[in-house]
């Protein structure tokens, strides 16, 4: 994502922040929490971190993160934002975040043209007792940072795309304080980002996925004239609607540019939904009954799969495609919701979707799984006999009750 687009979308932070993907929140999976006496909450300490975004040498937006050294007393070895606990001389959370960043990574705000634009949602970390304010800032230039080896093992600068709503999220389990916990992680540059940092990044990604108005009244003509040109397709909020026969030329062009092999299996226009922006097709989705007739040479898969009696005719999301340069902006979510509404109107109470399950063979399926799980799909079944090559399929299900 271009840094100018990052700047535009974070220029005015909303009062009510979007939620981070629920999959990132750690949950206990060994025994119900109610069976255990609650642990006493540590005394609350104020803290702040710096969520710094900046352009790389090609003008793409990146975010600054650190890996903590393994011998620290809290959050040792974890990926985090630069920051820490407040001190008596700090005037506010901004002062805390900037002071800690200077100590940990030698950040010079003036040299990189840093501007604080607001804060993400404040939250408390129960394990350590920190009440954290995530201070959001933009830098005009890539900061020249140097890690303090007493606190920081490594500085990493992942692209902002790694945290958009459709970005890959993987599940992990570990025992923390005698409790078996499951949580989602962002795989970034050989690191595993989880916990509070992952949730902050998830909320940041949700903010960046929000499409702004084309021309906000508060933006001056001079600002508009000096800003980097952006196409109307990128800025206009897509409209999702049923396809019509008149859309076929545009659909054919979209499919030819994205995945020509799909052209042989497209359903009739009456079963398609399109996402359209500035007169262009930017997304496509379709559905069909799960038990529809299929060609004899088409591998059916999921032999023996059964459903409850009142759920005997589920539907399948047979196609979902979004222009690559527009992914992460909620188009896939809008198309999926439109399909779910159409399926529900047709009398079905379950929407199914599948992706290849082996992420080692098909890394893109990690992103597909994360997308479906963040859109109310749950893992339903695995078919281990789908292809002769042994590539398993994971079936996901979204209840429409």
N, C-alpha and C positions, 0 to 999 in steps of 0.2 A: 504494500500500500504506500503510495507516494506521501512524503512528509507533509506536503501542502494540504492533502486531503485529511491527514491526521490533525493538522492545525485547525482546519475548518470545522471538523466534527467535535473538537474539544474546546472550541473558542468560547462557548457559553455552557458550562456544566449545568445539568438540570438539578432542580431541588430534590426530586425523587430519583434515586439512582436505580438503574436496572439491576436485576439479580444476576449473580454469577451462576453458571451451570450447576445444577444441584448435584451432579456426579462428583464435583470437587469437594463436597463437604464430607469429612470423615464420619462414618457411622459404625456403631458397635455391632458385631455379628456373632459373638460367641454366646452371650446370654443377655436377656432383657436388662436394661439399665435399672429397672425397678427392683431387681433382686439384690442389688448391691447398695449399701449405705452411701450417700453422696459424699464425695471428697470435699474437705473444706476449701473454699476459694481463697487463693493467696490474696494478700493485700494488693489493691489496684495501684499500678504505677503508670503514669502518663508516658507515652512514647510517640514517636513520629518516624515515618520513613519517606524517602524521596522517590516518587514515581516519575522518572525523567525520560522523556522521549526526545529524539533528535534525528536529524537526517544523516545517512551514511554518505559515502563518496558518490553514490549514484542517485542520491535524492530520495531513497527509500526510508520509511520510518522504522526506527529501532527503539528498544527500551533497554535501560541499563540495569543489570542485575549483578549480584555478587554471590560467590560460594564461600560460606563461612569456614574457618579453619576447624578441624575436628576436636580441639581441646577446649572449646569455650563452654561456659557453664550452662548456657541455654541455646537451643536450636543449633547445636554444633553440627558442622558439616552440611547444613541445609542451604538451599538456594534462597536468597532473600533480596529485598531492596536495601540499599544503604540506609542506615538509620539506627535509632536506639532510644534509650530512655531519656526523658527530659531532665535537665539540670536547673538549679535555682536561678542561674543567670539567663536562661532562655526566655525571651519575651513571649514566644508563642510556638505552636507546632512547626511553623515554617523555620524559625530560628533553630529548633532542635534538629529538623531534618537536614538543613544546610550545614550545621556545625558537625553533625555526625558524618555526613558525606565528605566533608573536608578532612576529618580525622581518618576515615576508613579508606578512602580512595583518592585523596588529594584533589578533590573537585574544586575548581575555580569558577564560580558562577559568572563572573564578569568576562572571563576569557572565552567562554562558550556561548555567551549571550543568553543566559538562563532567565526565564520569566515564569514565575509561579502563576498558575491560572485557577487554582481551586484545590479541592480535596475530594477524594472518594469517600465512601461511607465509613464512618468510624466503627470500630468493633473491639471486642475484648477477646484476648487469647486466654482461655481458662487455665491451660497448663502452666504458663509463665506469669499470668496476672497482669499482662500489659494491656493498657487501653490505647490502641494505636490509631493515629490520624495519618492516612496516606496522602501526602502532599503531592499534587500533580504539577509538573513543570515542563515547559518546552524549551529546548535549546536551539539557537540559530545554527550552531556548528557542533560537530562531533566533539565531545569533551575529551581532553587529554588527561586521562586518569592513571594513577599508579596505586596499586594495592598495598596497604599496610600489612606486612606478613604476620603481624601479631593477631590480626582479626580476619583478614580476607585472604583466601587461598587463590581466588581466581575472579576476574571480571569477565562477564559474558554480555554480549549485545545482540540478543535474538531479534528477528524482525517481528513487527507487531502482528503479522498474519498468524504467528504461532499461537495467538491467544484469542482470535476471533471465534464466534460461536460455533463455526463448523470445523475448527482446528482439532487435530487428533488429541484425544484424552484416553489414557490407559488406566485400568484398574489395578491397584496393588492392595495387598493385605500384609499387616505386620502386627506384632504384639507390642503395645505401648502401655507401660505401667500395668502389666498383667491383664490387659484387655486386648482382644483381637479386633483390630480396626480395619475397615475397608475404605478406600478413598481413591479419587481420581488424581492422576498426575499428568502434567504436560511434559513430554519428552523433548528436551531442548539442549542441543549441542553436547550430547553425552551426559547431561544432568537430568535429574528427576525433580520437577518442581511440584510441590504439593503443599497442603495445609493453608495457612493464612496467606502466604504469598501467591499461591495458585488462585485462591478466591479473589484476591485483589486484581490479579491479572485477568481473571474471567470477567469481572465487572468492567475492567478497562476495555476488554474486547467487546463486550456488549455495547458500551458507549460508542466505540469506533464503528460498530455495525449499524448505527443509527444514521439514516440518510437525512441530511439537513435540507432546508428549503433552498431553492436555486438562488434566491436573491433576498437576503435578510435585510429588513429596513435599517438595522443598526450599522450595516456595513457601508462605508463611504464610497462614493464613486472612485476616489483615488485608490482605495484599497482594491476595488474590483479591477481597475485597470492595470495594477501592478501584480496582481495574483497570477500564478501559473494557470494557463488555460486548461479548463476541464470540460469534457464533452457533456452535452445535455443528457446523454444516456447514463453517464456516471452519477449525475446529480439528481435526476428526476426519480421520484419514487415510483417503482413499477406498479402497474395495475395487473392483477391476476383475474382472468376471465376464461370462460369456456372457449375453445377454439371453434372457428367456423371454416367452411370450405374456402372462403376467400383468404384465409391465413396460410394456405398450403405453400405458396411460393416462398413466403418468409420462413415457414417452418423448415422447408427443404434446405434453404440457405443456412439456417441455424444448425441443422443436423450435419450438413456437409462440412461446415467449419469445425464442428465440435467432435463428432464421432460418425463418420460416414457409414459404418457398419450398422448403425441403428435404423437407417432408412429402410432396410428390408423388413423390419418388424414393427414399424409404426402402426398403431391402431387407427381406425377411422377418426376423423376430426371430432365426431360426437363424443368420443371418449377421452379427448385431450383437453388439458388446460394450458394456457400460455401466460407467461409474465411478459408484459410489454412496457417499454419505456422509450419515450421520444419516437414512437412509431416503429421501434425495433423489437424483435423477439429476443428476450434475454434469459428466458427459462421455459422449461417444458416439463409436463408431468402427465401421467395417465394411470388409469386403474382398470381392473377387470375382475369378474368373479374368480375366486380361488379355484373352483371346480369347473372352470370353463373347458370346452373341448380343446385339445392340443394336438399338434401334428404327432404322428407315431414316432418320428425320429427325435422329437424334443424330449430330453431327459426330464421326467416329472420330478423325481426326488421326493424326499420326505415320505417314504413308504410307511404306511400304517399310522400316519398322523390323523388324530381324531379330535373333534371339538365337542363341547357340550351341546345338548339338544337345541337350546335356544340360540345357539351360535353356529348352526350347521352350515351357513352360507357366508363365510367371511369373504372379504375382498382383498385383492393384492395390489399394492403400489407397483406397477409394472415398469414405470419409467420416471426418473427424476434427474433433470439435467439443468445446470445453470452455467452461464458464460463464466469462464475461469476468472476473468478480471473483475467480476462482480460478486464473487463468492464471499460469504461472511457478512452480507448485508441484509440477511433475513429473507431473501427471495426464495430459497429452498423451503424455509419454514412456512411462508405464505402459500406456496404451491401445495405443500403437504396438508396444510389446514383446509385449503379449498377441496382437495381430494377427499379428506376425511368428511367434510360436510356433504359432498356428493354421495359418498358411500353410505353415510347415515340416512340420507333422504331415500336411498334405494332399498332401505330395510336391513342393511348389514350392520352388525354390531361389533365387528372386529376388522381392523385394517392390518394386513401383513406386509412385511417387506423383508428382503433377504440380502445378505452380502457374503462374499467369500470369507471364510473364518480364519484362514491361515495368514496371519499378518507378516510372517517371514517371507512368504511367496508373493503376497499382495499387500504391501505396506499401505496402499490407499484405502484398504478396508478398515484400517484403524480410524481414519477420519469419518468413513461412512458409519461405523458403529457409534462413534461419538455423536454424530449428527442425529441419528435415530434416537439414541437414548436421551438426548437433550430435547427431543420433540415427543416425549411421552410414550415411546416404544420401550418394551421390555423384552429381554431375551426369552425366547419361547421354545426353540428346539434346534438341534444340530443334526444335519444329515451328513453322514460319513460315507455315503455311497453315490454321491451325485455325479462325480466325474471319474473316469478311469484313472486319471492321474492322481487321485486321492485328495483333491482339493475340496475340503469340507465346506458346507454352506451353513451359515447361521441365520435362522429365521427369527425375526422380531415381530412383536405384536403390540398394537395400540388399541386399547379398549375405547369404544365410542359411546358408552353408556353415559 
